Amino acid sequence: MPTFPGRIESRLPRVGTTIFTVMSRLAAECGALNLSQGFPDFSAPPQLFDLVARHMHAGANQYAPMAGVMPLREAIAAKIETLYGAHYDPEHEITVTAGGTQAIFTAVACVVRPGDEVIVFEPVYDSYVPSIELNGGIVVRTQLRFPDYRPDWAQVRALVTPRTRMIMINTPHNPSGSVWSAQDMAQLADIVRGTDIVIAADEVYEHILFDGARHESCARHAELAQRSFVISSFGKTYHVTGWKVGYVAAPRALMEEFRKAHQFIVFTVNTPVQLALAEWLRDASRYLELAAFYQTKRDAFRAGLAASRFALLPCAGTYFQLASYAAISDEPDTQLAERLTRQIGVASIPVSVFYDPPQQNRVLRFCFAKNDDTLLRACERLARL
């Protein structure tokens, strides 16, 4: 095997393989039930696959326009206006992306310059910090308050400086399952008012909120919409995470900068899938019914662990359930997650990895976007602890 003869100075010296890859690989090696990585073990309806095939056979197999096919951009704009009352011009203010992760990276790349500060909320999804550091930004961390994972707005306000370029938010929040309120959005608006701060709003779980809660999109808040990249994902909504198709909505001035970077990072996204999604979006029930679908799974998973020694934390959105194991073990969460995968055959994600330095609250994250049988078997195994 050839070897590189020179020296490489890593731009991400502390980054290794992501915890999601590590735990999914371990789950596969052990034959464990994989409640770690956030993807369903069930399929989207076959009609959606038929739509993709129809567009493939019709010849839609070459590059789409850089910003995305117009029927999909129009459908996205119509959905946002219906749900949140915000009008985005599909020609200039909507861009289709290769999933939410690419959208997040591109939003950072197009506005953050070396030395700019970007505020993130811990526990923080693992792609945010590398996106900032690769673009020369300085990561500024604030912590959501344990155990309900609420933002401390006084702390956020104190962290804002003249060098703050961006605040990255995520609601519904991965990994905690917490959901920001209208009051939270008002607090955020008050902090950024009169500044040049840009918001990167990761809203990929926008349709997965429980108990009648309303998603407080930045698009819904006119003042925030003026300075926000609003990011979402079809993979989470339609159970097709492997398709890696998402989108961004932003005011024209921000989107012009976004597209300058987007065209060289990915250029464009899978054409027949875009055309199929444009048709699939016409039926709003396909995303409006998602909350009830996942609430049934959340409730079943929580009921299955009710008699266990896990203490279940609140789950207001997403398809993740956090559980404290303080009554079970004093092991570090990374060690326990590995042991449970090997010994009882259930894989989870240790929440400490979403902090820097890692913070031990003795909490694991379980994904309940799984078939009922998978959840039942997982609960039976976890309840024996």
Secondary structure as UniProt FT lines:
FT   TURN            13..14
FT   HELIX           19..30
FT   STRAND          33..34
FT   HELIX           46..57
FT   TURN            58..59
FT   TURN            66..67
FT   HELIX           70..84
FT   TURN            90..92
FT   STRAND          94..97
FT   HELIX           99..111
FT   TURN            114..115
FT   STRAND          117..122
FT   TURN            126..127
FT   HELIX           128..134
FT   TURN            135..136
FT   STRAND          138..143
FT   TURN            146..149
FT   HELIX           153..159
FT   TURN            162..163
FT   STRAND          164..170
FT   TURN            174..176
FT   HELIX           182..192
FT   TURN            193..194
FT   STRAND          198..202
FT   TURN            204..207
FT   TURN            211..212
FT   TURN            218..220
FT   HELIX           222..225
FT   TURN            226..227
FT   STRAND          228..233
FT   HELIX           234..238
FT   HELIX           241..243
FT   STRAND          246..249
FT   HELIX           252..265
FT   HELIX           271..280
FT   TURN            281..282
FT   HELIX           285..288
FT   HELIX           290..305
FT   TURN            306..307
FT   STRAND          311..312
FT   STRAND          320..324
FT   TURN            326..328
FT   HELIX           333..343
FT   STRAND          346..347
FT   STRAND          349..350
FT   HELIX           351..354
FT   STRAND          363..367
FT   HELIX           372..382
FT   TURN            383..384
//
